[in-house]
Every structure is written in C-alpha cells, then in structure tokens.
Amino acid sequence: MARPRSRLKIGLIGTGFMGKAHVFGYTTAPRVFDLPNDLDLHCVADLSQAAASEAVRAFGFAHSTCDWRDIINDADIDIVSIATPNALHKEISLAAIAAGKHVYCEKPLAPLAADAREMAEAAEAAGVKTQVGFNYLCNPMLGLAREMIAVGELGEIRAYRGLHAEDYMADADGPFTFRHDQAGGGALSDLGSHALATAEFLIGPISEVLGDCVTAIRERPDGSGGRREVEVDDIGRAFLRFANGATGSIEGNWIATGRKMQHDFEVYGSRGALSFSQERFNELYFYSADDMPGRQGFRRIEAAPVHAPYGLFCVAPGHQIGFNDLKAIEVAGFVNAIAGRCSEPFNFRAGLRVQTLVEEIHCSSRKGVWRHTGQSSKEPDGSHGED
C-alpha cells in the first residue's frame, strides 16, 4: 500500500490580482508537475470578512479571516503567500518567518533595500524557504535565451535593452493609489524591477547604473474631492554596465499609452542577436551572423515540448502557455525547494538584489552620477560610480 503523501497547507493574504494568480499557481502546479507534496488551500485573509468569505467560495479555501495575523498564528499553515500592498510585505513576512513558516511574497520585496535585507537575513537565520514573485523568469523562452547566451551562440555579448511598459497609470485623472505612495515605490520598483531581474538573469550582474526617473503626472485625485501630490516616478530609466563588459539600458513605465504588457528585451552579440516580447511570449527571435548572405534575418523560435517545462502543459508545439502557467512553474520550483530537491529559484536574497538596484538607480537619478551596485566590473573605471 502506498504511503500517504505529506501535505503543505497554504495561507493566502490578499485576494486581488496577484492573490488570485497565487491560487492558480497552487492549484495548477500539482496537476502538471510531480511534486513531493500535496497542496491544501487552508486559509485566506482579506480586509473584510465578506471579501475573505467570498474568496473561500471562489477559490476553494477551507477557512477565512479578516485578520492576517490569524494565518501567522495558525500552527497548521506551512506556507504564507503575501499578495498585499507593498508597504505590508515586511511586517507580514517577518511575522511569518518568526513563526517558522515558508514565505512566498510578491515583488517588490520591500519598498526599501534596508527592509528587504532585514527580511532576507531573518529568513536565512530561521532556515525557512522564501520565494519572490518574478514569474516572468519562469518562461521557457527566457530559459532558452539564457542557455543560448551561456553556450556562446551569440558570441561575445556587447549590448542589452530591456523594457517593461504598461498603461494602467496613463490617465492623469486616475485616482491616487497605494502605488503612488512613497511606500509603493513607483514605476521603477513596480515594473522596472522585472526589467532589472530579466537583465541579470540573461546577461549577469549589473556593475554600474546611471538613472533618470521622471514624475510626469504630479498630482492625482485623492478620493475626497481634492488632489494629492505624487512623489514617485511614472517612468524609471537607467543605463547599465554589466560585470562582463556589456552595456545596456532598461526602462519601467506605467504611463505607456496603449501598452498592456510590454516586457521586452534585445540582446546583441558578436555572432548573433535575440529579440523577445512578453506580448508574444511563446516566441523568441534569433539572428545568426553565420547565415549565408541573402539568407540572413531574425527567425522565429516557437515554444514547444522540447523547451522544458512547456511539454508538461501541452504536448503540441505552438499551442502556447499563459501567464498563470508561469505562476504554476514558479510554485513548483518553490515547493521543490522546500522539499530540498533544489535551491530556491528566486529567494528573498535575490529580491534584495533587485531592490538594491532600484535604489541605486533612484540615487543616481537624484545626483546625476553613475552608481556602483556592489558587483565588480570586467574593466574597472574609476571615473564613474560616485557614492
């Protein structure tokens, strides 16, 4: 008779867009991957009991509460999922870590790098596993791009361009939200963090940054008939120098009219190039300088079962996986890390790294100077990187 599988019980805090995405990840991952544990949706918390009770009905949780501390204090819960406004990430994470629970937190990990460091160090001291929600990195096409770069198919990497642009803040009459508060972080933290994580995932450590952060819409309706000043950036840009000698740029932009999900990158090497857009994220475009004259051009590589783990979702090429499938891949990696099968795919220490880059870009923008990021450059240049 087969031994019963161990179970991990989930406590979710926050039931909005990302909370729902976490649920999809938890429910899909065990049906796609051979996980070491079963996953139980045990308890969900939201601001009101009505919202929490509705989440029980909609998502299939066993219990609900309007106080997130009930999830922390529940001895049955193994994993705390945090999908709340950014300013709450630190308090909830530290409480969960102190209770000995594994933590899956959406990005940005914390509004300040100092807070993110405290969270990472607490998790490491407690020996719990952590995951930060950067699920775009779970795309098989990004894995393929990273592999092609690593094995030298593009030759020496010379240049990189990254962009994450959306338009959900493009309306100047749109209300002031938690994202516009200093604790929310601004467009660079909210969207540019994805561009930064992707840049280092593909090219390697960024050694220096030169930032330019812009607040284009300086005040917004506050919900009470007045208007409130906006102090965070609507667009955050940076020139980059990588430790391997490559250079590049990234942008995070939440007022890009007409763009719904433009998480794009281009990589240029001595022997080839890659181009990718999240708007068609089952495709990667590759240019090879080795092609004969008259036959050169960007060719489309279409996602297929050969690009793991695409084949676990669909046996046919070109049928495509979606955003929530990337969340399932992220959950699977986290659960395997908890079981000791692999290292954490993107833990709090990695989340701290991204937030450090964000802060260095903000500081660079204020001072108008290059900033070092804690990574050594292939060719050190003492004329930049003022502190």
C-alpha atoms as one frame of an Amber mdcrd trajectory, in Angstrom:
protein
   0.000   0.000   0.000   1.393   3.414  -0.986   2.414   5.699   1.840   0.297
   8.867   2.157   1.945  11.960   0.711   2.824  14.819   3.026   0.745  17.951
   2.659   1.674  21.615   2.699  -1.080  23.907   3.906  -1.321  27.346   2.344
  -2.345  30.629   3.951  -3.001  33.437   1.437  -3.078  37.097   2.476  -4.680
  39.326  -0.171  -7.181  38.219  -2.814  -6.678  40.748  -5.617  -4.972  40.219
  -8.968  -1.828  38.593  -7.586  -3.637  36.705  -4.844  -5.758  35.067  -7.498
  -2.608  34.308  -9.509  -1.116  32.581  -6.464  -4.220  30.425  -6.185  -3.949
  29.427  -9.850  -0.297  28.546  -9.241  -1.063  26.380  -6.226  -3.932  24.549
  -7.904  -2.238  24.011 -11.281   1.286  23.053 -10.177   0.350  19.693  -8.549
  -1.581  18.674 -11.680   1.322  19.444 -14.016   4.436  18.623 -12.005   5.434
  15.599  -9.941   5.629  17.489  -6.661   6.792  15.921  -3.398   3.800  17.335
  -1.502   0.098  17.842  -1.918  -1.003  21.469  -1.546  -4.033  22.444   0.537
  -5.701  25.859   0.306  -6.173  26.144   4.060  -6.980  29.770   4.961  -7.401
  33.088   3.172  -7.291  36.589   4.654  -8.590  39.890   3.308  -9.501  43.302
   4.689 -13.131  42.363   5.366 -14.738  39.106   6.383 -17.113  39.426   3.432
 -14.210  39.566   0.962 -12.438  36.693   2.698 -15.606  34.578   2.719 -16.112
  35.248  -0.984 -12.563  34.043  -1.604 -13.417  30.796   0.179 -16.309  30.326
  -2.213 -14.431  31.384  -5.331 -11.051  29.741  -4.679 -11.856  26.721  -2.517
 -10.104  27.596   0.740 -11.213  25.743   3.855 -11.196  28.786   6.155 -11.212
  32.583   6.022 -10.366  35.538   8.244 -10.238  39.328   8.129  -7.073  39.423
  10.272  -3.857  38.273   8.587  -2.368  37.506  11.993  -4.710  34.539  12.269
  -2.790  32.943   9.393   0.538  33.591  11.113  -0.738  32.088  14.357  -2.274
  29.008  12.737   0.091  26.133  13.526  -1.342  24.073  10.653  -0.140  26.502
   7.955   3.207  25.764   6.293   3.389  28.448   3.582   2.294  32.070   3.853
   1.542  33.714   0.498   1.675  37.521   0.563  -0.214  39.393  -2.159  -0.851
  42.652  -0.313   0.152  46.273  -0.991   3.945  46.643  -0.952   4.141  48.518
   2.344   2.784  45.484   4.226   5.277  42.943   2.874   7.898  43.463   5.579
   5.654  43.221   8.638   3.817  40.147   7.400   6.962  38.398   6.155   8.873
  38.926   9.383   5.932  37.657  11.425   5.622  34.563   9.233   9.366  33.891
   9.388   9.347  34.233  13.186   6.562  31.632  13.237   8.751  29.253  11.237
   6.704  29.393   8.047   7.940  29.433   4.448   7.063  32.675   2.657   6.037
  33.412  -0.931   5.907  37.200  -1.383   5.060  39.232  -4.426   7.547  41.796
  -5.675   8.863  44.279  -4.848  10.036  42.505  -1.705  10.003  45.773   0.263
   9.962  49.497  -0.567  13.456  49.949   0.928  16.537  47.811   0.406  17.262
  48.016   4.140  13.886  46.401   4.820  14.481  43.747   2.164  17.859  42.975
   3.752  16.251  42.542   7.165  13.717  40.147   5.635  16.365  38.118   3.780
  18.596  37.839   6.837  15.675  36.831   9.059  14.665  34.056   6.646  18.222
  32.761   6.395  18.658  32.775  10.173  15.358  30.923  10.649  16.138  28.364
   7.956  12.837  28.864   6.151  12.460  28.892   2.366  11.377  32.027   0.521
  10.185  32.994  -2.946   9.678  36.412  -4.542   7.146  36.659  -7.371   9.183
  37.184 -10.529   7.330  34.612 -12.606   8.295  36.110 -15.997  11.675  34.454
 -15.410   9.903  31.066 -15.437   9.105  31.379 -19.154  10.731  28.517 -21.134
  11.670  31.072 -23.821  13.701  33.073 -21.296  15.358  29.863 -20.201  16.222
  29.156 -23.835  17.604  32.677 -24.324  19.777  32.303 -21.235  21.093  28.956
 -22.470  21.876  30.333 -25.937  23.792  33.227 -24.396  25.659  30.981 -21.954
  26.872  28.484 -24.572  28.079  31.256 -26.872  25.549  31.097 -29.719  25.529
  34.910 -29.782  29.284  35.230 -29.354  30.568  37.956 -27.050  27.627  39.860
 -25.560  28.005  43.540 -26.311  24.677  45.255 -25.655  21.299  44.787 -23.961
  17.990  46.651 -23.990  15.137  45.878 -21.609  11.697  47.443 -21.214   8.625
  46.844 -19.103   5.826  49.190 -20.145   2.099  49.263 -19.342  -0.565  51.970
 -19.367  -2.582  51.395 -16.182  -1.461  54.778 -14.811  -1.677  56.722 -18.093
  -4.900  58.565 -17.170  -3.948  61.743 -15.293  -7.393  61.715 -13.668  -6.888
  58.198 -12.348  -7.008  58.083  -8.533  -4.062  58.173  -6.166  -3.394  54.581
  -5.040  -1.014  52.791  -2.702   1.366  52.523  -5.665   1.704  56.327  -5.750
   2.726  56.488  -2.116   6.438  56.530  -1.319   5.962  53.099   0.267   4.648
  51.851  -3.076   7.920  52.532  -4.833   6.903  53.969  -8.227   7.148  52.617
 -11.751  10.810  51.631 -11.496  10.112  49.461  -8.467   6.776  48.153  -9.735
   7.715  47.422 -13.361  11.386  48.252 -13.784  12.172  45.568 -11.192  11.050
  42.990 -13.758  13.318  44.534 -16.388  16.257  44.503 -13.969  15.646  40.905
 -12.875  15.479  39.801 -16.512  18.652  41.695 -17.415  20.687  39.958 -14.716
  19.019  36.591 -15.402  20.206  36.769 -19.013  23.433  38.796 -19.010  24.743
  38.525 -15.448  25.464  41.043 -12.700  24.988  44.756 -13.327  28.027  46.619
 -12.001  27.051  50.275 -12.549  23.893  52.277 -13.241  23.064  55.800 -14.407
  19.425  56.611 -13.674  16.763  59.016 -14.912  13.457  58.847 -13.027  10.578
  61.088 -14.085   7.265  62.034 -12.459   5.095  63.066 -15.407   1.734  63.262
 -13.585   2.470  65.300 -10.471  -0.881  65.071  -8.707  -3.932  62.817  -8.731
  -7.470  62.806  -7.270  -7.350  61.673  -3.642 -10.891  60.272  -3.491 -12.259
  63.038  -1.269 -12.633  65.815  -3.836  -9.089  67.066  -3.543  -5.831  66.194
  -5.228  -2.689  64.637  -3.775   0.894  65.199  -4.830   2.667  62.254  -6.469
   6.298  61.866  -5.387   7.180  58.582  -7.095   8.326  58.093 -10.671   5.998
  57.350 -13.598   8.993  56.361 -15.730  12.284  54.984 -14.451  15.188  54.522
 -16.867  18.803  53.529 -16.451  21.916  52.995 -18.499  23.690  49.827 -17.373
  27.212  48.457 -17.266  27.454  44.723 -16.704  30.295  42.957 -14.913  31.122
  41.017 -18.112  31.801  44.248 -20.027  28.473  44.541 -21.850  26.454  47.752
 -21.663  22.756  48.434 -21.972  19.606  50.078 -20.672  16.285  49.313 -19.000
  13.009  51.196 -18.543   9.985  50.772 -16.295   6.987  52.799 -17.495   3.393
  52.680 -16.249   2.070  55.566 -18.386   2.912  53.967 -21.767  -0.398  54.644
 -23.505  -1.663  51.590 -25.375   0.754  49.089 -23.826  -0.785  46.345 -21.695
   2.193  44.033 -21.161   5.373  45.054 -22.967   8.084  43.149 -21.132  10.663
  43.125 -23.927  14.381  42.613 -24.344  17.017  42.632 -27.075  20.490  41.102
 -26.754  23.275  41.875 -29.230  26.383  39.730 -29.520  29.339  39.466 -31.891
  27.791  36.462 -33.700  24.063  36.928 -33.243  21.141  38.626 -31.534  17.909
  37.821 -29.688  14.620  39.699 -29.542  11.651  38.942 -27.259   8.301  40.494
 -26.328   6.023  39.400 -23.490   3.098  40.368 -25.726   4.004  37.225 -27.736
   5.832  35.383 -25.012   5.724  31.936 -26.623   8.151  33.210 -29.288  11.846
  34.084 -29.293  13.552  35.667 -32.325  17.145  34.767 -33.184  19.508  36.342
 -35.707  22.680  34.472 -36.641  25.568  36.276 -38.326  26.717  32.860 -39.556
  23.831  32.606 -42.017  24.904  32.994 -45.611  24.396  36.364 -47.373  20.900
  36.661 -48.772  19.509  34.303 -46.087  20.036  36.445 -43.019  17.247  37.727
 -40.816  15.551  37.174 -37.473  13.968  33.704 -37.345  11.136  32.787 -35.017
  11.660  30.042 -32.444   8.268  28.837 -31.284   7.702  27.359 -27.813   7.441
  23.576 -27.957   7.699  20.493 -25.712  11.471  20.462 -26.217  11.599  23.700
 -24.190  11.043  22.370 -20.666   8.682  22.534 -18.890   6.365  23.527 -21.778
   5.780  19.848 -22.612   4.214  19.186 -19.203   1.477  21.675 -20.063   0.958
  20.783 -23.726   2.320  18.036 -25.996   1.973  20.134 -29.153   4.286  22.983
 -30.252   2.815  26.396 -30.935  -0.270  25.897 -28.755   1.180  28.230 -26.105
   1.216  28.534 -22.349  -0.044  31.582 -20.421   0.681  33.975 -17.571  -0.842
  31.780 -14.879   1.119  28.780 -16.172   4.285  30.753 -15.369   2.932  31.134
 -11.835   2.479  27.350 -11.635   6.109  26.863 -12.714   7.162  29.333 -10.014
   5.141  27.494  -7.355   6.584  24.146  -8.438  10.129  25.456  -8.027   9.310
  26.829  -4.575   7.703  23.588  -3.388  10.650  21.554  -4.661  12.995  23.911
  -2.793  11.022  23.428   0.420  11.435  19.662  -0.031  15.185  20.061  -0.576
  15.068  18.919  -4.198  16.647  22.140  -5.475  17.788  25.567  -4.337  15.266
  28.384  -4.053  14.574  29.739  -7.571  14.299  33.413  -6.526  14.527  33.878
  -2.778  14.480  36.940  -0.533  18.223  37.437  -1.065  17.569  37.676  -4.821
  14.669  40.043  -4.136  17.025  42.197  -2.067  19.402  42.354  -5.028  16.693
  43.758  -7.299  15.604  46.327  -4.712  19.235  47.383  -4.252  19.469  48.038
  -7.988  16.240  50.068  -7.863  17.583  52.234  -5.035  20.921  52.791  -6.767
  19.076  53.951  -9.910  16.905  56.314  -7.858  20.002  57.695  -6.132  21.802
  58.062  -9.457  18.835  59.951 -10.893  18.823  62.396  -7.966  22.590  63.006
  -8.072  23.172  62.721 -11.817  26.122  60.338 -11.430  26.961  56.711 -12.136
  26.499  54.409  -9.150  28.264  51.150  -8.323  25.914  48.276  -7.442  28.178
  46.061  -5.376  29.339  43.989  -8.358  32.831  44.278  -9.803  33.212  45.309
 -13.434  35.240  43.432 -16.032  37.084  46.669 -16.776  37.023  48.902 -13.662
  36.815  52.586 -14.416  37.460  54.905 -11.508  35.928  57.878 -13.302  32.384
  56.644 -12.577  30.356  55.286  -9.713  30.424  58.158  -7.207  28.972  57.398
  -3.788
